């Protein structure tokens, strides 16, 4: 990757206290790499490598997204992929029309700015752990223990453009720009 290119994604940060509480759910599974509290977030849209010329257009595009603040509730858990050997564990979110509207507005703005559509579909979640050859019984036990887990609602008042740098210890996320919801 050249110095002018970054891997970027748009996401929702979590309140620090909530992120600390979520991090306490980790443990008990061999081969799991649990995310640190400061890395916990909800990805709205992965953008990948964006060159310097696209950054100004991207910023303008993200500033055009309009949404009122709203509350989200974390509820339940699961794994990806949904079939086969799990590679990650996540916490889900209660259905939120406001979150879906924010995502749809973001997707529309990105498409109008020339970004390719996201073909994977949006599944709102917070990744807690990456798994590598983890024992299926331990994964199933963790999922069973946390299936009904939920947290009090938290307020979403902004979304963030993050850069991501991959290294041997995983990814390092850096907030680049915060976009307040109006």
N, C-alpha and C positions, 0 to 999 in steps of 0.2 A: 504494500500500500504506500502510495506517495504521501509526502507531508501535507499535500493539499486535499487529500481524500480521507473521509471519516466514515465509519460504520455508525449509522444513526438509527434511533427509534424514538417514537413518541409514546409517552406513558403517563400514568398517574402515580405520584409518590404517595406514600402512606405516612400518617402521623407517626413520629418517632416512637411514642409509647406503644402504639399498636404494632409497629414493626418488631419491637422488642418482645412483645407478647407472642407474636407469631413465631419468632425465632426459637422460643422455648418449646415449641412443638417438635423440634428436631431431635433425632437420636434414635438409637435402637435398631438401625438397619445397616448391616455391613455393606460397603460399596456405595453408600450414599454420601454425596458432597452437599451438605446443607448450606443454603445461602445465608450470608451475614445479614443482620437487620438492615444495614444501610443499602443493601442491594435489592431488598424486597420492593416490588412495584407491580403495577398492572400495565402490561404493554397494550397500547391502543393500536399501534401500527409500526411494524418494522420497515425501515427504509433501505437499509444496506449502505453501500458505499455511495456517497454523494460528493461530487467534486465542488471546488470553491465557487465555480460559476453558478451552480444550482443553489448554493446556500442562501443568497439574497432572495431568490425567488421562493425558496422554501420558507424563509422567515415571513415574507409577505403573505404567503399562502396560509401559514399557521395563524397569523394575526387576524385573518379574515373569518376564522371559525368563531361562531357566536353560540354561547350556551349559558344558561343560568347555573349558579352553584346548585349542587344536589347532594343527597346522602346516599351512601352505599353500605350494604351489609354483607360481610363475609359469612358464607354458610356452606358447609359441606366440603368434600375433598374428592380427589380422583387422581388418575395418572394418565400420562401420554406415553405411547399411543394408547387409545382406548382398548385395542385388542393386541394381543401378543405381549412380549416381554416389556414391562414398564421401563422407561428411560427417564421419567421425571414424575415427581409428586407435586400436586398443586392444591390450593384452596380455591373454592368457587365463590361466586357472588350470587346473591339473591337477584332475581329478575329486576332490571331497572330500565324502564323506558328512557329515562334521561341519559343513562350511559349509552344506550344504543343510539339515541339521537346524536350525542356527541361523536360517537364513532362514525356514524353515517355522514355527518357534516365534514368531519376530518377527511374521510375517504373521498368525498365529492370534491373538496378543495384540492386535495393532492392530485386527483385525476385531472382537474382543470388546469393544474400547473404542469402537467405532462408526466407525472409519475405513473408507473404501471399499476393497474389495479391489484389488490391483494387477493389472490385466488384461493388462499387457504381457508377463508372464512374466519369470522371473529368469534372466539370462544373466551369470554372474560374469565381470567384466572390469575392467581398469584403463584408463581413457581417457588416452591420451598426447597426442593432438592433435585439434584441430578443423580441418576442411578447408573451404576456400572456393575453388571453381574450380581445384583443384590438378590438374596434368597427370597423366592416368591412367597414363602410362608411368612417371613418377616414383613414384607410389603403388604400382604393381605391383612396381617394383624394390625399394622399401623393404620391402614385404611379403615378397618372396622372400628378401631378405637376412636377415630376422628370423624367418622361419617356424619355425626350429628353436631359437630363443633360449630359454634357461631360466635360472633363478636357483636358488641353494640355498633350501631351505625356510625360512620364517620363522614365528615363533610368533605366534599370535593370542591375546591375553590379555584383550581388551576390545573393545567396539564403542562408537561415538560418535554422539551427536546433534549434527549440524552445522546452522548457519544459513548461508544463501547470499544474498548481495546482488549483483545484476547491475549492471554498469556498462559503459562503452564498452570497457574493456580486457578484459572477460570477467567472470567471477564471482569474488567473494571469499568464501572459506569460513572460518567461525569455529567451532571446537569449542565447543559449549555445555555438554555433559555427557558424561562418560566412564562407561560401565557395565562394570565388571569381570566377566569370566567366572569362575564359581565352580567 
